[in-house]
Amino acid sequence: MNAAAEAVERAARHLSDCHLCPHHCGGRRAEERNGVAQGVCRVGQQSYIASEMLHCGEEMLLQPAHAIFFSGCTARCTFCVAARFAFHPGYGVPVTAAQLAQRILQRQAEGARSVCFIGGDPAPHIPLIVATLAELGGRRQIPAVFNSNFYLTSAALDLLEGSIDLYLPDLKFGPAVGPASCGERLGGMPGYWEVVTQAIDCGLAQGKRVIVRHLLMPGHFECCTLPVLTWLASRPTVEVSLLTQYLAPARPRSAPTGALHIEELEAARQLAKHLRLVQ
């Protein structure tokens, strides 16, 4: 068995005993109640795609990207703008590896410069992603990009190592811990900082190109932006992309309200410049 086939087989085991993210749902992924899987993300045996397209909303070097938006997510961000499919894993259309491989080839022929696996979050769909890329083999001539919240286990990253060319992780929240921390209170991800920073370091150790996105949020400069950019500056090979499109939800609950102030944006840019971060 070659390495790609072996990775496909290992990835498929997580469909019935899932340990792709730190929620470690195990067999709950294969359990259904009223047709819905019982893991935290509620993604079951079948992957659904909410949409796919040639997309010019990614970083410039990836454009036009073949963006594949999977339904379902391992996070529960209170300000999620993609909630209609991120929190509904059966949204969209079911897809097989063979079908997705054919669509990637079509978009490649149409001029895509990358294929980007996005969400929701692509982590629960790693079995499909690994199988799709194995199906494509040498027919794929564009880089495969894993665009994720990076709330991942080492098992997930091991599966991706032989298939993914570029990691595009988010590092949204700062290093505070516990139920009141931004990562847990706003994102629904216990142990957020330790998990995501370790996953980023793992991606770097694999020798991959890593571009880290940081979403600027109103009122979160001291608790999130300052420690995030300072930590990233200690990883000189990391590239950084500052995102400014935060949109407060209509019913904010615990999410930051209002718009990002120009002073906060300028402070983040000046900090990135001072730290000599590659943008």
C-alpha positions, 0 to 999 in steps of 0.5 A: 500500500502506498503512502497516499492509500495508507493515509486515506485508510487512516483518515477513514477511521475517524468517520466512526471514531473521530479524533480530528479535533480536541473535542475527541468525540470518538464514536459519537460521530457515528451515532445519529439522533433524528438523522443528526450525528452526535459529535460536537460539530454534528458532521457525520459519515457524509460530507456536505458542501455548502458552495464552491466557486472560483473566488477572489476573496482569498490572499492575492497569491491564491487568487483566483482560488477554487474555494470549497466551503464545507458545512459544519464546524468544530467551533461555535463563534458567536459572531460567525457570518457563515452560521447558516452552513457552519452550524448546519452540517447537512446544508448543501449537497453531499459529495464523494471524493470522485465527484469533488476531484472532477470539480477540482479538475474543472476549476483548475482548467478554468484558471484556478491558481489554488484549491482551498478547503474552507468551512465552516471548518474543513477539519471534520472533512479531512477523510474526504479531503485526503481521499479526494487529493489521492484520487487526483494524484498527479492530475492536480497542478495547483497547491492544496490549501487548508484554511482552518480555525486550526483547532486540530489534533496531531492526528489530523495534522499527520493526515494532512502532511502528505496532501496539503501544500499550504496552511492558512490557519486562523489565530483569532483569540489570545492566550487567556484560559478558562470559561471566561477566555475569548477562545472559549467564551466567544469561540467555544474552543476550550484550551484554544491558545495551546491547541492552535499555537501548537498546531501552527508550530506543527505545520511549520515543522512539516516544512509547509508555507504557513500564512496565519490570519488574525481577525481584528475585533473591536475591543480586543486589541490588548487581550487578543491582537497584541499577544497574537502578533507578538507570538507570531513575531517569534516565528520568523517564517510565518506570514501574517494576514490581518483581517478587518472585516469583522461584522457584529451579529444582529443579536450579539449575545457575548460577541463584540458589538459595533465596528472596528475603530480606525484607531484599533486598525491603525494600532494593529498595523503599527504593531505588525510593522514594529514587529516586522511581520511579513504581510 
